[in-house]
Amino acid sequence: MRVLVTGAAGYIGYAVGRRLAAAGHDVDGLVRRDAALPDGVRPVRGDLLDPGGLPRGPYDGVCHLAALTRVRESFDAPLRYFTANVQGTVNLLEAVDAPRVVFGSTAAVYGTPELQPIPETEHTAPGSPYGASKLAAEQAVRYHARTGAAGAVVLRTFNVAGSVDGRPDPDGTRLIPKALAVAAGHAPHLEINGDGRAVREYLHVDDLAAAYVLALADVRPGEDRVYNVGSGAGVAVREVVAAVEAVTGRRVPALRRPAAPEAPVLVCDAGAIRAELGWRPERSALPEIIAAAWNALTREDG
């Protein structure tokens, strides 16, 4: 199968391209500039906001991962987020004629529901421009599929961590990279809001990439599916910090800040993708995630 991966040089896009190539697919990776890509992934230059320069294919499938992703930043630049995440998606669908589309979305489309774990049937109520832009892009993809022009699978992910090929998560605003930065001596302490009891879940980036391979192989034109992809194993912030200390053998001093308004628990129900695609997380035990991320960070430090 010939596949185009957008955001192929990004943290998740790289892992997806790597998995697709390993599965025997013929993979093009869309990049805006020269960048390292996995073995077996060909770079193709293009910008989703310049539709005239996008590759036309033909492609058997598209995995769309290019997006702006920072929640706090999206409040300062909402129009930038809607332009990149929504208009970029529309441009891609118009330019690239492919019968299969797997779209990378986010649990941020749910907001902070009381029902936990969160199923795909939960009402969407994004609480940020980022979440709202991803929901709008989801809708564009799904309505496009309902015309029969393609089959679409939307993968909603929660917190992705870990590493493949020694590549660390570049988003230093996330909890595990922040805690590891303290362990490595790059920062003096970790700031924690409240008592550290907020519960979240974490998924290894390679387990997420495996879900893209399965979804791409299974979807057919006219289909429109949504799956949560997550470990379902909720852990508190303070448990993550303790695990980082255990894996690295180093202390992670924490500075407590006043509690911020946030959901006490955000955990997904990934039963649908398990049942329908046979997907299972194999590398998402917290110590393994942290060890992979720590090895990548220390390797980068030299």
Protein Blocks (a to p, Z undefined) as FASTA:
>chain_A
ZZddehklmmklmmmmmmmmmnopacddddfbdcdddehiacddddfklmklpcebjafb
dcdfbdcfbfklmmmmmmlmmmmmmmmmmmmmmmmccfbdcddddfklnopafbdcddfk
lccddfbfklmmmmmmmmmmmmmmmnopaccdddddfbdedjeehiacfblkbmklmmmm
mmnopafbdcdehjhlaccddddfklmmmmmmmmmmmpcghiacdddddehiacdfklmm
mmmmmmnopacdddddddddddfbdcddfklmmmmnopacfklcfklmmmmmmmmmmmmn
ZZ
